[in-house]
Structure formats: structure tokens, C-alpha cells
Amino acid sequence: MSFDSVVTKCPKCGAEIEFQSKALNCDFETYNLECVPVEIANDINGEEQICKNCDSKVIINCLHIVRSVPMYIRIAVKFDQEEK
């Protein structure tokens, strides 16, 4: 069974905790909290794990729920060297 992982530390004892997702290609990629792909973040949002070191229940949550990425358009301005 393949999956991708988000690895973090228990806020109580500092032990490593892993959250698994099957949202993307599942190539056994590992991410930290600072660089989780949107699809994986949405997939594991609200999941619980029990710390194997201190038995604390740890819940992972997104800071912001993202379903799409805002974009913008602009006019491409080309300056002619002869015009000043």
C-alpha cells in the first residue's frame, strides 16, 4: 500500500508523528508542515494520531482551507526602444 506522509513533532513531547495521505501519486514522498501540497493538506485536515511516545492525541489542521489558488492577469507591456 503506497501513500505520502506529512511528518511533524508532537507538541507535548517532541516525538515524531506521521500523517499519511493517498491524495496524490503516493510515491512515498515526505513533507513537513511548511510545504504540504494543497491536495494532501485537504485530505488529512482534521485527522488524529496518537503519539507513540506520550500517548497524546494529536490533530492536524490546515491554517486555511484551500480549494483553489487565486490568480490574476495583467497587461503585458512592451517598451519600444525608439519611443521615449
MIDOSE-1310 file (N, C-alpha, C; in nm, 2 decimals, decimal comma, always signed):
residues 84
msfd	+0,09/-0,12/+0,00/+0,00/+0,00/+0,00/+0,09/+0,12/+0,00; +0,07/+0,21/-0,10/+0,16/+0,33/-0,11/+0,08/+0,45/-0,06; +0,16/+0,55/-0,01/+0,10/+0,68/+0,04/+0,21/+0,78/+0,04; +0,17/+0,90/+0,08/+0,26/+1,01/+0,10/+0,24/+1,05/+0,25
svvt	+0,34/+1,11/+0,31/+0,34/+1,14/+0,45/+0,37/+1,29/+0,48; +0,30/+1,34/+0,59/+0,34/+1,46/+0,65/+0,39/+1,43/+0,79; +0,51/+1,47/+0,81/+0,58/+1,44/+0,94/+0,60/+1,57/+1,02; +0,56/+1,56/+1,15/+0,57/+1,67/+1,24/+0,61/+1,62/+1,37
kcpk	+0,62/+1,71/+1,47/+0,66/+1,67/+1,61/+0,54/+1,68/+1,70; +0,53/+1,60/+1,80/+0,43/+1,61/+1,90/+0,44/+1,74/+1,98; +0,34/+1,82/+1,99/+0,35/+1,94/+2,06/+0,38/+1,93/+2,21; +0,35/+1,81/+2,26/+0,38/+1,78/+2,41/+0,52/+1,73/+2,43
cgae	+0,56/+1,63/+2,36/+0,69/+1,57/+2,39/+0,80/+1,58/+2,29; +0,76/+1,63/+2,17/+0,86/+1,64/+2,06/+0,89/+1,52/+1,98; +0,82/+1,41/+2,00/+0,84/+1,29/+1,92/+0,79/+1,31/+1,78; +0,84/+1,23/+1,69/+0,79/+1,24/+1,55/+0,66/+1,17/+1,53
iefq	+0,57/+1,24/+1,46/+0,44/+1,19/+1,43/+0,41/+1,20/+1,28; +0,36/+1,09/+1,22/+0,34/+1,08/+1,08/+0,19/+1,07/+1,05; +0,15/+1,16/+0,95/+0,01/+1,15/+0,90/+0,02/+1,11/+0,75; -0,06/+1,01/+0,71/-0,05/+0,95/+0,58/-0,17/+0,99/+0,49
skal	-0,14/+1,01/+0,36/-0,24/+1,05/+0,27/-0,22/+0,98/+0,14; -0,34/+0,95/+0,07/-0,34/+0,89/-0,06/-0,40/+0,99/-0,16; -0,38/+1,12/-0,14/-0,44/+1,22/-0,23/-0,37/+1,24/-0,36; -0,24/+1,22/-0,36/-0,17/+1,24/-0,49/-0,11/+1,11/-0,54
ncdf	+0,01/+1,11/-0,60/+0,06/+1,00/-0,66/+0,10/+0,88/-0,57; +0,11/+0,91/-0,44/+0,15/+0,81/-0,34/+0,29/+0,75/-0,38; +0,39/+0,83/-0,39/+0,52/+0,79/-0,42/+0,61/+0,78/-0,30; +0,55/+0,77/-0,18/+0,62/+0,77/-0,05/+0,70/+0,90/-0,03
etyn	+0,64/+1,01/-0,08/+0,70/+1,14/-0,05/+0,68/+1,18/+0,09; +0,77/+1,26/+0,15/+0,75/+1,30/+0,29/+0,76/+1,45/+0,29; +0,66/+1,52/+0,36/+0,66/+1,66/+0,37/+0,66/+1,71/+0,51; +0,71/+1,83/+0,54/+0,70/+1,89/+0,67/+0,58/+1,99/+0,67
lecv	+0,54/+2,04/+0,78/+0,43/+2,13/+0,79/+0,43/+2,25/+0,70; +0,55/+2,30/+0,67/+0,57/+2,42/+0,60/+0,55/+2,40/+0,45; +0,55/+2,28/+0,39/+0,54/+2,27/+0,25/+0,45/+2,15/+0,21; +0,33/+2,14/+0,26/+0,24/+2,04/+0,23/+0,16/+2,07/+0,10
pvei	+0,16/+1,99/+0,00/+0,07/+2,02/-0,12/-0,07/+2,03/-0,08; -0,14/+2,12/-0,15/-0,28/+2,15/-0,12/-0,37/+2,02/-0,11; -0,36/+1,93/-0,20/-0,44/+1,81/-0,21/-0,42/+1,73/-0,08; -0,29/+1,71/-0,04/-0,26/+1,64/+0,08/-0,31/+1,71/+0,20
andi	-0,29/+1,84/+0,21/-0,34/+1,91/+0,33/-0,49/+1,90/+0,35; -0,56/+1,91/+0,24/-0,71/+1,90/+0,25/-0,75/+1,76/+0,28; -0,67/+1,66/+0,24/-0,70/+1,52/+0,26/-0,69/+1,48/+0,41; -0,58/+1,53/+0,47/-0,55/+1,49/+0,61/-0,61/+1,59/+0,72
ngee	-0,66/+1,70/+0,67/-0,72/+1,80/+0,76/-0,81/+1,74/+0,86; -0,78/+1,76/+0,99/-0,87/+1,71/+1,10/-0,84/+1,57/+1,14; -0,74/+1,50/+1,08/-0,71/+1,37/+1,12/-0,64/+1,36/+1,26; -0,65/+1,25/+1,33/-0,59/+1,24/+1,46/-0,49/+1,12/+1,45
qick	-0,39/+1,14/+1,53/-0,29/+1,04/+1,56/-0,26/+1,03/+1,71; -0,22/+0,92/+1,76/-0,18/+0,91/+1,90/-0,03/+0,91/+1,90; +0,03/+0,99/+1,98/+0,18/+1,00/+1,99/+0,22/+0,87/+2,05; +0,32/+0,80/+1,99/+0,37/+0,67/+2,04/+0,46/+0,69/+2,16
ncds	+0,50/+0,81/+2,18/+0,59/+0,83/+2,30/+0,51/+0,87/+2,42; +0,42/+0,96/+2,41/+0,35/+1,01/+2,53/+0,20/+0,99/+2,53; +0,14/+0,92/+2,43/+0,00/+0,88/+2,42/-0,09/+1,00/+2,41; -0,04/+1,12/+2,37/-0,13/+1,24/+2,35/-0,20/+1,22/+2,22
kvii	-0,33/+1,26/+2,21/-0,40/+1,27/+2,09/-0,36/+1,40/+2,02; -0,31/+1,38/+1,89/-0,27/+1,50/+1,82/-0,35/+1,51/+1,69; -0,41/+1,63/+1,67/-0,49/+1,66/+1,55/-0,42/+1,75/+1,46; -0,42/+1,72/+1,33/-0,36/+1,81/+1,23/-0,47/+1,89/+1,16
nclh	-0,45/+2,02/+1,15/-0,54/+2,11/+1,09/-0,48/+2,21/+0,99; -0,55/+2,24/+0,89/-0,50/+2,34/+0,79/-0,52/+2,48/+0,86; -0,42/+2,57/+0,84/-0,44/+2,71/+0,88/-0,55/+2,77/+0,80; -0,55/+2,74/+0,67/-0,65/+2,79/+0,58/-0,70/+2,68/+0,49
ivrs	-0,83/+2,66/+0,47/-0,87/+2,56/+0,38/-0,86/+2,62/+0,24; -0,79/+2,55/+0,15/-0,77/+2,60/+0,02/-0,83/+2,50/-0,08; -0,92/+2,54/-0,16/-0,98/+2,46/-0,26/-0,93/+2,50/-0,40; -0,89/+2,62/-0,41/-0,84/+2,68/-0,54/-0,73/+2,78/-0,51
vpmy	-0,65/+2,81/-0,61/-0,55/+2,91/-0,59/-0,59/+3,04/-0,67; -0,59/+3,15/-0,60/-0,63/+3,28/-0,67/-0,52/+3,32/-0,77; -0,56/+3,36/-0,88/-0,47/+3,41/-0,99/-0,51/+3,55/-1,03; -0,42/+3,61/-1,11/-0,46/+3,74/-1,17/-0,40/+3,75/-1,31
iria	-0,45/+3,85/-1,38/-0,40/+3,87/-1,51/-0,35/+4,02/-1,52; -0,26/+4,05/-1,61/-0,21/+4,18/-1,63/-0,18/+4,21/-1,77; -0,17/+4,33/-1,81/-0,14/+4,37/-1,95/+0,01/+4,35/-1,96; +0,06/+4,28/-2,07/+0,20/+4,27/-2,10/+0,24/+4,40/-2,17
vkfd	+0,33/+4,47/-2,11/+0,37/+4,60/-2,17/+0,51/+4,58/-2,23; +0,52/+4,61/-2,36/+0,64/+4,60/-2,43/+0,69/+4,74/-2,47; +0,80/+4,78/-2,42/+0,85/+4,91/-2,44/+0,94/+4,91/-2,57; +0,91/+5,01/-2,65/+0,98/+5,03/-2,78/+1,10/+5,11/-2,75
qeek	+1,22/+5,07/-2,78/+1,34/+5,15/-2,75/+1,34/+5,29/-2,82; +1,27/+5,30/-2,94/+1,27/+5,43/-3,01/+1,18/+5,53/-2,94; +1,08/+5,49/-2,87/+0,99/+5,58/-2,81/+1,04/+5,61/-2,67; +1,05/+5,74/-2,64/+1,09/+5,78/-2,51/+1,01/+5,89/-2,45
